[in-house]
Amino acid sequence: MSRITESTMPFQDGETWYRITEPDHPVAGALPLVVLHGGPGMAHDYVRNLEAFADETGRTVVHHDQFGCGRSSHRPDAPDDLW
């Protein structure tokens, strides 16, 4: 079973959420797969199945929710020029 880590990192005046799926048997030199969801407004959930690539390919898979989406900080009062 893959090892999964979820956390947040600081971004502007909020936080950005991320999830790292590490394979049981990593392949030396295999670059990580960084999964970018569509947006704005769509979170990582609809591409979460890509975490299976960790064990299938031996590479780390990283999901994140962009600022303002999903489990990251939301700023509904932010001025338009922020986006």
DRENKOL-585173 format. One record per residue (C-alpha): residue number from 0; residue in one letter; x negated, y, z. Coordinates in pm, whole numbers. Each point is the difference from the previous one (the first is absolute). Layout:
// residues N
<site resi="NUM" resn="A" xx="X" yy="Y" zz="Z"/>
...
// end
This chain:
// residues 83
<site resi="0" resn="M" xx="0" yy="0" zz="0"/>
<site resi="1" resn="S" xx="-128" yy="346" zz="-90"/>
<site resi="2" resn="R" xx="-96" yy="248" zz="269"/>
<site resi="3" resn="I" xx="222" yy="310" zz="-3"/>
<site resi="4" resn="T" xx="-76" yy="336" zz="157"/>
<site resi="5" resn="E" xx="246" yy="291" zz="10"/>
<site resi="6" resn="S" xx="-82" yy="347" zz="128"/>
<site resi="7" resn="T" xx="8" yy="369" zz="-84"/>
<site resi="8" resn="M" xx="-265" yy="258" zz="-79"/>
<site resi="9" resn="P" xx="18" yy="378" zz="43"/>
<site resi="10" resn="F" xx="113" yy="202" zz="-300"/>
<site resi="11" resn="Q" xx="61" yy="375" zz="16"/>
<site resi="12" resn="D" xx="224" yy="47" zz="305"/>
<site resi="13" resn="G" xx="135" yy="-357" zz="-4"/>
<site resi="14" resn="E" xx="-101" yy="-356" zz="-73"/>
<site resi="15" resn="T" xx="-19" yy="-234" zz="-298"/>
<site resi="16" resn="W" xx="93" yy="-365" zz="59"/>
<site resi="17" resn="Y" xx="-200" yy="-289" zz="-150"/>
<site resi="18" resn="R" xx="-5" yy="-379" zz="3"/>
<site resi="19" resn="I" xx="-311" yy="-207" zz="-75"/>
<site resi="20" resn="T" xx="33" yy="-367" zz="-93"/>
<site resi="21" resn="E" xx="-329" yy="-189" zz="16"/>
<site resi="22" resn="P" xx="-35" yy="-344" zz="-163"/>
<site resi="23" resn="D" xx="-84" yy="-313" zz="195"/>
<site resi="24" resn="H" xx="-279" yy="-72" zz="-246"/>
<site resi="25" resn="P" xx="-139" yy="327" zz="-134"/>
<site resi="26" resn="V" xx="-188" yy="-7" zz="-328"/>
<site resi="27" resn="A" xx="-335" yy="176" zz="21"/>
<site resi="28" resn="G" xx="-2" yy="314" zz="-212"/>
<site resi="29" resn="A" xx="376" yy="-5" zz="-66"/>
<site resi="30" resn="L" xx="124" yy="358" zz="-3"/>
<site resi="31" resn="P" xx="309" yy="81" zz="211"/>
<site resi="32" resn="L" xx="338" yy="44" zz="-165"/>
<site resi="33" resn="V" xx="145" yy="337" zz="104"/>
<site resi="34" resn="V" xx="375" yy="-1" zz="-64"/>
<site resi="35" resn="L" xx="155" yy="339" zz="-81"/>
<site resi="36" resn="H" xx="379" yy="18" zz="19"/>
<site resi="37" resn="G" xx="215" yy="223" zz="-216"/>
<site resi="38" resn="G" xx="124" yy="321" zz="142"/>
<site resi="39" resn="P" xx="92" yy="230" zz="133"/>
<site resi="40" resn="G" xx="245" yy="-168" zz="229"/>
<site resi="41" resn="M" xx="-87" yy="-364" zz="-68"/>
<site resi="42" resn="A" xx="-189" yy="-187" zz="273"/>
<site resi="43" resn="H" xx="-233" yy="-300" zz="-33"/>
<site resi="44" resn="D" xx="270" yy="-258" zz="73"/>
<site resi="45" resn="Y" xx="87" yy="-88" zz="-360"/>
<site resi="46" resn="V" xx="-363" yy="-87" zz="-81"/>
<site resi="47" resn="R" xx="-75" yy="-176" zz="328"/>
<site resi="48" resn="N" xx="3" yy="-338" zz="-176"/>
<site resi="49" resn="L" xx="-337" yy="95" zz="-150"/>
<site resi="50" resn="E" xx="-157" yy="-89" zz="336"/>
<site resi="51" resn="A" xx="5" yy="-360" zz="-128"/>
<site resi="52" resn="F" xx="-294" yy="94" zz="-223"/>
<site resi="53" resn="A" xx="-221" yy="4" zz="310"/>
<site resi="54" resn="D" xx="-2" yy="-378" zz="31"/>
<site resi="55" resn="E" xx="51" yy="-64" zz="-372"/>
<site resi="56" resn="T" xx="-302" yy="207" zz="-108"/>
<site resi="57" resn="G" xx="-217" yy="30" zz="312"/>
<site resi="58" resn="R" xx="23" yy="380" zz="-2"/>
<site resi="59" resn="T" xx="131" yy="239" zz="263"/>
<site resi="60" resn="V" xx="335" yy="165" zz="-80"/>
<site resi="61" resn="V" xx="78" yy="350" zz="132"/>
<site resi="62" resn="H" xx="353" yy="148" zz="4"/>
<site resi="63" resn="H" xx="85" yy="349" zz="119"/>
<site resi="64" resn="D" xx="296" yy="233" zz="18"/>
<site resi="65" resn="Q" xx="-69" yy="343" zz="-144"/>
<site resi="66" resn="F" xx="47" yy="298" zz="230"/>
<site resi="67" resn="G" xx="374" yy="68" zz="12"/>
<site resi="68" resn="C" xx="102" yy="-359" zz="-79"/>
<site resi="69" resn="G" xx="75" yy="-320" zz="189"/>
<site resi="70" resn="R" xx="-194" yy="-37" zz="325"/>
<site resi="71" resn="S" xx="-220" yy="306" zz="-54"/>
<site resi="72" resn="S" xx="83" yy="341" zz="145"/>
<site resi="73" resn="H" xx="290" yy="185" zz="-157"/>
<site resi="74" resn="R" xx="19" yy="376" zz="-44"/>
<site resi="75" resn="P" xx="354" yy="84" zz="-117"/>
<site resi="76" resn="D" xx="-59" yy="366" zz="91"/>
<site resi="77" resn="A" xx="-324" yy="32" zz="-199"/>
<site resi="78" resn="P" xx="-21" yy="269" zz="-267"/>
<site resi="79" resn="D" xx="20" yy="-115" zz="-362"/>
<site resi="80" resn="D" xx="-365" yy="85" zz="-67"/>
<site resi="81" resn="L" xx="-109" yy="-269" zz="249"/>
<site resi="82" resn="W" xx="117" yy="-265" zz="-244"/>
// end
